[in-house]
Amino acid sequence: MAVTFIGVRHHSPACARLVAATIDELRPAYVLVEGPADLNDRIGELLLGHELPVAVFTSYRDEERRHGSWAPLCDYSPEWVALTHGRDAGAELRFIDLPAWHPAFAGRSNRYADAELRYTDVMHRLCRSFDVDNVDVLWDHLVEIAPHEGLAERLATYFDLVRGQAAAGESDTERETYMARWVRAAHAAAGDRPVVVVTGGFHRPALVAALAAGGDTQWPEVPSLPEGALGGSFLVPYSFRRLDAFDGYQSGMPSPAYYQELWDSGPRGAAQHLMEAVAGRLRERKQPVSTADLIAAQATADGLATVRGHAHPARADVLDGLASALVNEALDVPLPWSSRGTLRAGTHPVVVEMVVALSGTRVGRLHPGTPAPPLVHDLDAELVRAGLDKPADLSLDLTLGADRARSRILHRVRVLGVPGFHRTSGPSTGLDPTFTERWTVRPDPDRITAVIEAGAYGATLADACAAVLAERVAGRDIDTLAQVLFDAALAGVREVSEQVLADIDATVGAAADLGSLGRMLAVVVTMWRHDRIFGTAHSATLGQVIGAAVRRILWLAEGVRGAAAPADLGRIRAVAACRDALRHAGEALGLDVTDALEVAARLASDTAAPPDVRGAAYGLRWALSGGAVSDPARVVRGAFVAQTAGDWLAGLFALAREEVLHAEEIIALLDELLSAMPVEDFLVALPALRQAFEFFPPRERETIAERLLARRGLAGSGRSLLRGVADAAVVAAGMHLDERVDTLLRREGLLT
């Protein structure tokens, strides 16, 4: 008996009707469907009685690759209709495509991504031939709104034109070779009974040719996961929003709510529903839509349908009619249904609401008996035990053990991206002294989908969270690493694998920005030293990060050049973070302080290095030597050049503020050097000098001011001196004016 090949466009109501009619008429022995062959023994799960849309979510992970993909199904998906009508006809049901984790699907997050859209030249030619904007409008014209008679022949011709004589890509060829083996085997096993094959239309010509060519008729083996790889497939609820091409969906039709109505009610009913849905949506948003507007839109849509040769208004006809009646000003961007893809920035607000109305709000629901990954059950149990399974507004005190345990569960859920759990306040870095968190817990229809998808990372909440954090570490930047480490602390993830440690080393070793490294190291050192709340004090993982970051910062610092470059606070703070790491963790972590001092000595005397780096390097030596550096006054005097003095001092003060404050001779020397500066030089140096002295806290600046007053034999507190300086720039300008007046008086002989 013959094999009937039906090439379809995924999520096409017209194709779904053709599939249903063909199966009902032929009552085939086998119905073969493009889908993952490794689910053949679980097709019963698909047919439990779910509320569609649903999707098969497949995850895969090995040492080199991670992959996740979805195979969505809705009421009007031809694949779904093939399964349900095939079951009702008593046919054997088989998926015949490679598993979704197979390398043939690498880089594709959707199994049903339209193959013809990967071969765009022919699609452009067809659109030009029919004078339409894009493939969606073309498809409606040729298939969805066209008469049902002759549909099978039109589809075959269409997909033959799309495929043409061009060779398929390597991945498509591999898939088609595998699917052809299933077709030959079913044909041989069916005897004198028919076989129906439902695949994407792009694949149909290749499968027809492969059957005609003959070959092996044994049932093919289903590929197994490679050794050491982890993966699996589970059903998840899906939504019309995720199905919509305007939301970035890779395959099939835009406006799923419209095509659902087309499936349920036919073209005229779908057009009427579209009008009503858009009007209702706009009125909900307080947009005026009058009866006259709707009459005008309907008249325009009917007129466009007639001009375009449609017996009933198509989706684009109705949308164009609505746009002409409801949008009264010029558009900044083209109407979105004139091309494929997501909504563009600048789309008119009324048009946005029209697209949203056609997308629909339907969310699928799984049958209660549907198998779920272990994470679903583990998370439910964790939430119940912690009293987090009901809507709540929470305030958690992180110094209390019970609240800290609840916080860790919530952070693990947050890391997994599960909706419905939102932290409104709390610590954001390891330097943040906040120990109170506020959370809102609310039900969310997308929660179960997110948890099932997160189940690819692990069977328990703790394991899945650790795996997500490990993935975020690999190949990312330093700022991301800092956030990952803090997230790990918040979530109570302390143990990491050797691979994660290697990834951390690689990330730090590849970092090129001193500022980012410094910010990260400052947070990590603080967490390593003090964090009893989150349990990270003396953590081995953080210790490894500290060691790698110190080595990288010192190496990068030696490569910085620019003898006249202004101070860079980021790189100064990076060296300061190194100081803290070497001072507080050096002995415990086995950091080489001697090597750091040698690097600092080279940098401090390197005239090609920026002045702030040289000052910071000298400050690092001073701070790590316990104040035992030889003749610091000589070094300060030698480095004091008007144009760069403030930048050099910024580095020094940032690294050795306490040492400077306790060195009376340095304060006196700075007073001497600054007082002796010509006014012009002082004005040039003033901004950098102000920045440098900002490294002293207010109380220490008062101490310095008191010493300056004492050196001049003046009474008063340092606070009164600082309070009297409203604006240093105004004082400097006054000094400059005084000097000009003195110069003029001397020239005229009026000042001796």
C-alpha positions in Angstrom: 0.0 0.0 0.0 1.2 3.5 -0.7 2.8 5.8 1.8 1.1 9.2 2.0 3.5 12.1 2.8 1.9 15.2 4.2 4.3 18.2 4.3 3.1 20.8 6.8 3.9 24.1 8.3 4.1 23.7 12.0 1.1 25.2 13.9 -1.0 25.6 10.7 -4.7 25.1 11.1 -5.2 24.3 7.4 -2.4 21.6 7.6 -3.9 20.2 10.8 -7.3 19.8 9.0 -5.7 18.1 6.1 -3.8 15.7 8.4 -7.1 14.9 10.3 -9.0 14.3 7.1 -6.3 12.1 5.6 -5.9 9.9 8.7 -9.7 9.6 9.2 -10.1 8.5 5.5 -7.2 6.1 5.2 -7.2 4.5 8.7 -3.5 3.8 8.3 -1.5 1.1 10.0 1.2 3.6 11.0 1.2 7.4 11.6 4.8 8.6 11.5 5.3 12.1 13.0 8.3 14.4 13.0 9.3 14.3 16.6 11.9 12.9 19.0 12.2 9.1 18.5 13.4 8.7 22.1 9.9 9.5 23.3 8.2 6.7 21.4 7.7 4.7 24.5 6.2 7.7 26.3 3.7 8.9 23.7 1.0 7.9 26.2 2.1 10.8 28.4 1.3 13.2 25.6 -2.2 11.8 25.3 -3.1 11.9 29.0 -5.6 14.8 28.5 -3.6 18.0 28.9 -4.9 21.5 28.3 -2.9 22.8 25.4 -0.5 24.4 24.6 2.2 22.1 26.1 5.7 21.4 25.0 8.3 18.6 25.2 11.3 20.2 27.0 14.6 18.4 26.4 17.8 19.1 28.2 21.4 17.9 27.6 24.6 18.5 29.4 28.1 17.1 29.1 31.6 18.4 29.7 31.6 20.4 26.4 28.1 21.3 25.6 24.8 22.3 27.2 21.6 22.3 25.2 18.0 22.9 25.9 15.1 22.8 23.4 11.3 22.8 23.2 8.9 21.0 20.9 5.6 23.0 21.4 2.2 21.5 20.6 -1.2 23.3 20.4 -4.7 22.3 19.4 -4.0 23.2 15.7 -0.5 21.7 15.5 -0.5 19.1 12.7 1.8 16.9 14.8 -0.7 16.9 17.6 -3.6 16.2 15.3 -1.7 13.4 13.8 -1.2 11.8 17.2 -4.8 12.2 18.3 -6.5 11.2 15.1 -3.9 8.4 14.6 -4.8 7.0 18.1 -8.5 7.2 17.3 -7.9 5.4 14.0 -6.1 2.6 15.8 -2.8 3.3 14.1 0.7 2.7 15.5 2.2 6.0 16.4 5.8 6.7 16.0 8.1 9.7 16.3 10.7 9.4 13.6 13.2 12.2 14.1 16.5 12.3 16.0 16.4 13.1 19.7 16.4 16.8 20.5 19.8 16.5 22.3 21.4 15.2 19.1 24.2 17.4 17.6 22.0 17.8 14.5 19.9 20.3 16.6 22.9 22.2 18.0 22.2 25.9 18.3 18.4 25.4 17.8 16.2 25.9 20.8 13.1 24.9 18.9 12.7 21.5 17.2 10.0 22.9 15.0 11.9 25.9 13.7 10.7 26.2 10.1 13.4 24.7 7.9 12.2 26.8 4.8 13.0 30.0 6.7 16.7 28.9 6.8 16.7 29.0 3.0 15.5 32.6 2.5 16.3 33.2 -1.2 13.5 31.1 -2.6 11.1 32.5 0.0 11.9 36.1 -1.1 11.3 35.1 -4.7 7.9 33.6 -3.9 6.9 36.7 -1.9 7.9 38.9 -4.8 6.0 36.7 -7.2 2.8 37.0 -5.2 3.4 40.7 -4.3 3.2 40.1 -0.5 5.3 41.4 2.3 6.5 38.2 4.0 6.1 34.4 4.2 3.3 34.7 6.8 1.1 36.7 4.5 2.0 34.4 1.6 1.1 31.4 3.7 -2.3 32.8 4.6 -3.0 33.7 1.0 -2.1 30.3 -0.4 -3.2 28.0 2.4 -5.1 29.3 5.5 -7.7 31.5 3.7 -7.7 29.6 0.4 -10.3 27.0 -0.5 -9.7 23.6 1.1 -10.1 21.8 -2.3 -6.7 21.0 -3.8 -4.9 21.9 -0.6 -2.7 18.7 -0.6 -1.5 19.4 -4.2 -0.9 23.1 -3.4 1.2 22.2 -0.3 3.2 19.6 -2.3 3.9 22.2 -5.0 4.8 24.9 -2.5 7.3 22.8 -0.6 8.8 21.4 -3.8 9.4 25.0 -4.9 10.9 25.9 -1.5 13.2 22.9 -1.5 14.0 23.1 -5.2 17.2 21.5 -6.3 19.3 22.9 -3.5 21.1 20.5 -1.2 20.0 20.6 2.4 22.4 21.5 5.1 24.4 18.9 7.0 22.1 18.8 10.0 18.9 18.6 7.8 20.5 15.8 5.7 21.4 13.8 8.8 17.8 14.1 10.1 16.2 13.2 6.8 18.4 10.1 6.4 17.3 9.0 9.9 13.6 9.7 9.2 13.7 7.9 5.9 14.8 4.7 7.7 11.6 4.9 9.8 9.5 5.4 6.7 11.0 2.4 4.9 10.6 0.2 8.0 6.9 1.2 8.5 6.2 0.7 4.8 7.5 -2.8 5.0 5.8 -3.6 8.2 2.4 -2.2 7.1 1.9 -4.8 4.4 -1.2 -3.8 2.4 -2.3 -1.1 4.8 -1.5 2.6 4.3 1.1 4.6 6.1 0.8 8.4 6.8 3.9 10.5 7.3 3.6 14.0 8.8 6.7 16.1 8.7 7.7 19.7 8.1 7.1 20.4 4.4 10.7 21.2 3.7 11.6 17.6 4.5 8.8 16.0 2.4 10.6 15.9 -1.0 13.7 14.3 0.4 11.6 11.6 2.2 9.6 10.8 -0.9 12.8 10.4 -2.9 14.4 8.3 -0.2 11.5 5.9 -0.2 11.6 5.6 -4.0 15.3 4.8 -3.8 14.8 1.9 -1.4 17.1 0.7 1.2 17.2 -1.0 4.6 13.8 -1.8 6.0 14.8 -2.6 9.6 13.4 -0.4 12.4 16.2 2.0 13.2 17.8 2.2 16.6 17.1 5.2 18.8 20.4 7.0 19.7 21.3 6.8 23.3 22.9 9.6 25.4 26.7 9.6 25.1 28.6 8.2 28.1 28.9 10.7 30.9 26.2 13.0 29.5 23.1 14.0 31.4 19.8 14.7 29.7 16.1 14.0 29.6 12.7 15.1 28.3 9.6 16.2 30.2 6.3 17.8 29.3 5.9 21.4 30.3 3.0 23.8 30.2 3.4 26.3 27.4 1.7 29.6 26.5 0.5 31.4 23.5 2.9 34.2 24.4 5.9 31.9 24.0 4.3 30.5 20.9 4.0 33.8 19.2 6.5 34.7 16.4 6.2 38.4 17.5 7.7 37.3 20.8 10.7 35.7 19.2 9.4 32.1 18.5 11.5 30.4 15.9 8.8 28.5 14.0 5.3 28.6 12.8 2.7 31.2 13.0 2.4 34.6 14.7 -0.8 35.6 16.5 -1.7 32.2 18.1 -5.0 33.4 19.5 -6.1 34.3 15.9 -5.1 30.9 14.5 -6.8 29.1 17.5 -10.0 30.9 16.5 -9.3 30.0 12.8 -9.1 26.4 13.9 -12.2 26.6 16.1 -14.5 28.9 14.0 -13.1 29.2 10.4 -12.0 32.3 8.5 -15.1 34.5 9.0 -15.3 33.7 12.8 -11.6 34.3 13.2 -11.8 37.7 11.5 -14.7 38.7 13.7 -12.9 37.5 16.8 -9.8 39.5 15.8 -11.8 42.7 15.6 -13.5 42.1 18.9 -10.3 41.1 20.7 -8.4 44.2 19.5 -11.3 46.5 20.4 -11.7 44.9 23.8 -8.0 45.1 24.5 -7.8 48.8 23.5 -10.8 49.7 25.6 -9.3 48.0 28.6 -6.3 50.2 28.2 -8.6 53.3 28.0 -8.0 53.8 24.3 -11.0 55.2 22.5 -12.5 52.8 20.0 -15.9 53.9 18.7 -18.5 51.9 16.8 -17.7 54.1 13.8 -14.1 53.1 14.0 -15.0 49.4 14.0 -17.4 49.9 11.0 -14.6 51.7 9.1 -12.1 49.0 10.0 -14.5 46.2 8.9 -15.2 48.0 5.6 -11.5 48.5 4.9 -10.7 44.8 5.8 -13.5 43.5 3.5 -12.3 45.8 0.7 -8.7 44.7 1.1 -9.8 41.0 1.1 -11.6 41.5 -2.2 -8.6 43.3 -3.8 -6.2 40.6 -2.6 -8.4 37.8 -3.8 -9.6 36.4 -0.5 -13.0 35.0 0.0 -12.8 36.0 3.7 -10.6 38.7 5.3 -7.2 37.2 6.2 -5.3 38.2 9.4 -3.3 40.9 7.6 -6.5 42.2 5.9 -8.1 42.7 9.3 -5.0 44.2 10.9 -4.5 46.6 8.1 -8.1 47.7 8.4 -7.8 48.2 12.1 -4.6 50.2 11.7 -6.1 52.5 9.1 -9.1 53.2 11.3 -7.3 53.5 14.7 -3.9 55.0 14.0 -4.3 58.6 12.9 -0.6 59.7 12.9 2.5 58.8 10.9 4.3 55.6 12.0 7.9 55.7 13.0 8.4 52.0 12.1 6.6 49.7 9.7 3.7 47.7 10.8 5.0 44.5 12.5 2.9 42.1 10.3 4.7 43.5 7.2 7.8 41.5 8.2 8.8 38.6 10.5 10.4 38.9 13.9 9.8 40.6 17.2 8.2 44.0 17.8 10.6 46.8 17.0 11.3 49.8 19.3 9.2 52.7 18.4 6.1 50.6 17.4 3.0 52.7 17.8 1.3 51.9 21.2 -2.1 51.1 19.5 -0.3 48.7 17.2 1.5 47.0 20.1 -1.9 46.4 21.8 -3.3 45.0 18.6 -0.4 42.5 18.4 -0.8 41.6 22.1 -4.5 41.0 21.6 -3.8 38.5 18.8 -1.2 36.8 20.8 -3.6 35.7 23.4 -3.2 34.8 27.1 -3.8 31.1 27.0 -1.5 29.0 29.2 -1.5 25.2 29.1 -2.0 22.9 32.0 -0.6 19.4 32.4 -2.7 16.4 33.4 -2.2 15.7 37.1 -0.7 12.3 36.3 2.1 13.7 34.1 5.6 12.6 35.2 7.8 15.4 36.4 11.5 15.7 37.1 12.6 15.1 40.7 13.3 18.8 41.2 9.5 19.6 41.0 8.9 17.3 44.0 12.0 18.4 45.9 11.1 22.1 45.6 7.5 21.5 46.7 8.8 19.7 49.8 11.3 22.4 50.6 8.7 25.2 50.3 6.3 23.3 52.5 8.9 22.6 55.2 10.0 26.3 55.2 6.4 27.6 55.2 7.0 29.3 51.8 4.3 27.5 49.9 1.6 30.2 50.3 1.4 33.8 49.2 3.2 36.0 51.7 5.1 39.2 52.3 8.2 38.3 54.3 10.7 40.1 56.4 13.7 37.9 57.2 16.4 38.7 59.8 19.6 37.0 58.5 21.1 36.9 61.9 18.5 34.3 62.9 19.1 30.7 61.9 15.5 29.9 60.9 15.2 33.1 58.8 18.6 32.5 57.2 17.5 29.0 56.2 14.3 30.4 54.5 16.4 33.0 52.8 18.7 30.3 51.3 15.7 28.5 49.9 14.4 31.7 48.4 17.7 32.6 46.9 18.1 29.1 45.3 14.7 29.5 43.7 15.7 33.0 42.5 18.9 31.7 41.0 16.9 29.1 39.1 14.8 31.9 37.6 11.5 30.6 39.0 8.8 33.3 38.9 6.7 34.3 41.8 9.5 34.9 44.3 10.8 38.5 44.4 13.2 40.0 46.8 12.4 43.7 47.3 15.4 44.6 49.5 18.4 43.1 51.2 22.2 42.9 50.9 23.6 43.2 47.4 27.3 42.7 47.9 29.6 41.2 50.5 30.4 44.8 51.6 26.7 45.6 52.4 26.1 45.7 56.2 22.3 45.1 55.7 21.1 42.0 57.4 17.3 42.2 56.7 15.6 40.9 53.6 12.1 41.5 52.3 10.4 39.1 49.8 7.1 38.8 48.2 5.8 35.3 47.3 3.0 35.0 44.9 1.5 32.3 42.6 2.6 32.5 39.0 1.2 30.5 36.0 4.7 30.1 34.6 6.2 28.6 37.8 5.8 24.9 37.0 7.2 25.4 33.5 10.3 27.1 34.9 10.8 24.4 37.6 10.5 21.6 35.1 13.0 23.3 32.8 15.3 24.0 35.7 15.2 20.3 36.5 17.8 19.8 33.8 20.3 21.2 36.3 19.8 18.7 39.1 17.4 16.6 41.1 17.4 18.7 44.2 17.1 22.5 44.7 20.6 22.7 46.1 22.1 20.7 43.3 20.3 22.6 40.6 21.2 25.9 42.1 24.9 24.9 42.3 24.9 23.8 38.7 23.4 27.1 37.5 26.0 29.1 39.4 28.7 26.8 38.0 27.5 27.5 34.5 27.4 31.2 35.1 31.1 31.2 36.1 32.4 29.6 32.9 33.7 32.1 30.4 32.1 35.2 32.0 33.6 38.5 33.1 34.9 39.4 36.5 31.8 41.5 37.5 29.7 38.4 36.8 32.0 36.3 38.8 31.7 38.6 41.8 27.9 38.4 41.6 28.0 34.7 41.2 30.1 34.2 44.3 27.8 36.4 46.4 24.8 34.6 45.0 26.4 31.3 46.1 26.9 32.8 49.6 23.2 33.9 49.7 22.1 30.5 48.5 24.3 28.6 50.9 26.3 26.9 48.1 29.7 26.2 49.6 31.1 23.1 47.8 32.1 23.5 44.2 33.6 21.1 41.7 37.2 21.1 40.5 35.8 22.2 37.1 34.2 25.2 38.7 37.5 26.1 40.4 39.3 25.8 37.1 36.7 28.0 35.5 37.2 30.6 38.2 40.9 30.5 37.7 40.4 30.9 33.9 38.0 33.8 34.4 40.4 35.7 36.7 43.4 34.8 34.6 41.8 36.3 31.5 40.6 39.5 33.2 42.1 42.6 31.7 40.4 45.4 33.7 42.0 46.3 37.1 39.0 48.1 38.3 36.7 45.1 37.9 39.3 42.8 39.5 39.6 45.2 42.4 35.9 45.4 43.0 35.6 41.6 43.0 38.6 41.1 45.2 37.4 43.6 47.8 34.1 41.8 48.1 35.6 38.4 48.2 38.2 39.3 50.9 35.5 40.8 53.1 33.4 37.6 52.7 36.4 35.4 53.4 37.4 37.4 56.6 34.1 38.2 58.2 31.1 36.4 56.8 29.8 34.3 59.6 26.2 35.1 58.6 26.5 33.4 55.2 29.1 30.8 56.2 31.8 31.9 53.8 34.5 32.9 56.3 37.7 31.1 55.4 36.0 29.4 52.5 38.3 27.3 50.3 36.6 28.5 47.1 36.9 32.2 48.1 40.5 31.5 49.1 41.3 30.3 45.6 39.7 33.3 44.1 41.7 35.6 46.3 45.0 34.0 45.4 44.2 34.1 41.6 43.0 37.7 41.8 46.1 39.0 43.7 48.5 37.4 41.2 46.5 38.8 38.3 46.3 42.4 39.7 50.0 42.5 40.4 50.8 41.2 36.9 48.4 43.7 35.2 49.7 46.6 37.3 53.2 46.1 36.0 51.9 46.5 32.5 50.2 49.8 33.0 51.9 52.7 31.2 51.4 56.4 31.0 53.8 58.6 32.9 51.4 61.6 32.9 48.1 59.7 33.1 45.6 61.0 35.7 44.7 58.9 38.7 42.4 56.0 38.0 40.4 55.1 41.2 39.6 51.7 39.9 43.2 50.6 39.6 44.1 52.3 42.9 41.4 50.3 44.6 42.6 47.1 42.9 46.0 47.6 44.5 44.3 48.4 47.8 42.3 45.2 47.6 45.6 43.3 47.1 47.0 44.9 50.2 44.0 43.8 52.2 44.2 40.2 50.8 48.0 40.0 51.6 47.6 41.6 55.0 44.6 39.6 56.3 44.8 36.4 54.3 48.4 36.1 53.1 49.6 33.7 55.8 46.4 31.5 55.8 46.3 31.2 52.1 50.0 30.9 51.5 50.2 34.1 49.4 53.7 35.3 48.5 54.0 38.6 50.3 57.7 38.8 49.4 57.0 38.6 45.7 54.3 41.3 46.1 56.8 43.6 47.8 59.3 43.0 44.9 56.6 43.9 42.4 55.7 47.0 44.4 59.4 48.1 44.5 59.7 47.8 40.8 56.5 49.7 40.2 57.3 52.5 42.6 60.6 53.3 40.8 59.2 52.8 37.3 59.1 56.3 35.7 57.0 55.0 32.8 54.2 53.9 35.1 51.3 56.4 35.9 51.9 58.4 39.0 48.9 56.9 40.9 50.3 53.4 40.3 53.7 54.5 41.5 52.2 56.1 44.6 50.0 53.0 45.3 53.0 50.7 44.8 55.0 52.7 47.4 52.0 52.7 49.7 51.7 49.0 49.3 55.3 48.5 50.4 54.8 50.8 53.3 51.6 49.2 54.5 52.9 45.6 54.2 56.3 46.3 55.8 54.6 47.4 59.1 55.9 51.0 58.6 59.5 49.9 58.2 60.4 51.6 55.0 63.6 53.7 54.7 63.3 57.5 54.6 59.8 57.9 53.3 60.2 61.7 53.4 62.9 61.5 50.7 60.6 59.4 48.5 57.7 61.8 48.9 59.9 64.8 48.2 61.3 63.1 45.1 57.9 62.2 43.8 56.4 65.7 44.4 56.1 67.2 40.9 53.4 69.9 40.6 51.6 68.4 37.6 51.4 64.9 39.1 51.7 65.4 42.8 47.9 64.9 43.5 47.8 61.7 41.4 50.9 60.2 43.2 49.5 61.1 46.6 46.1 59.6 45.7 47.8 56.2 45.3 49.9 56.7 48.4 47.0 57.8 50.6 44.7 55.0 49.4 47.3 52.3 50.3 49.1 53.8 53.3 46.7 56.3 54.8 47.2 55.2 58.4 51.0 55.1 58.0 51.0 58.7 56.6 48.7 59.9 59.3 51.1 58.6 62.0 54.3 60.0 60.3 54.6 63.5 61.6 57.5 64.3 59.3 55.4 63.4 56.2 52.5 65.8 57.3 55.1 68.5 57.9 56.8 67.8 54.5 53.5 68.0 52.6 52.7 71.3 54.4 56.1 72.6 53.3 55.8 71.4 49.7 52.3 72.6 49.2 52.9 76.0 50.8 55.9 76.5 48.5 54.0 75.8 45.3 53.5 78.8 43.0 49.8 79.7 42.7 49.6 78.7 39.0 51.1 75.3 39.9 48.7 74.9 42.8 45.7 75.7 40.7 46.8 73.0 38.2 47.3 70.5 41.0 44.3 71.4 43.0 41.7 68.9 41.6 44.0 65.9 41.9 45.1 67.0 45.4 41.4 67.3 46.6 40.8 63.8 45.2 43.9 62.5 47.1 42.9 63.9 50.4 39.4 62.4 50.0 40.9 59.1 51.0 41.1 60.4 54.6 37.8 60.1 56.4 36.5 63.4 57.9 37.9 62.7 61.4 41.4 62.1 60.0 41.2 65.3 57.9 40.4 67.1 61.1 43.5 65.6 62.7 45.7 66.8 59.8 44.1 70.3 60.0 44.9 70.5 63.7 48.5 69.7 63.1 48.7 72.4 60.4 47.3 74.9 62.8 49.7 73.8 65.5 52.7 74.2 63.1 51.7 77.8 62.7 51.1 78.4 66.4 47.4 79.0 65.9 44.6 78.0 68.2 41.4 76.3 67.1 40.2 72.9 66.1 40.8 71.2 62.8 37.0 71.1 62.4 36.8 74.9 62.5 39.5 75.1 59.9 37.8 72.7 57.5 34.4 74.3 58.1 35.8 77.6 57.1 36.7 76.4 53.6 33.5 76.7 51.6 35.1 76.0 48.2 38.8 75.2 47.7 38.6 76.5 44.1 37.4 79.9 45.4 40.3 80.0 47.9 42.7 79.2 45.1 41.3 81.8 42.9 41.6 84.3 45.7 45.3 83.3 46.1 45.8 83.8 42.4 44.2 87.3 42.6 46.4 88.2 45.6 49.5 87.2 43.7 48.5 89.2 40.6 47.9 92.3 42.8 51.2 91.8 44.6 53.0 91.6 41.3 51.3 94.7 40.0 52.2 96.7 43.2 55.8 95.6 43.0 56.0 96.7 39.4 54.7 100.1 40.3 57.0 100.4 43.3 54.1 100.5 45.7 55.1 97.3 47.6 58.5 96.7 49.1 
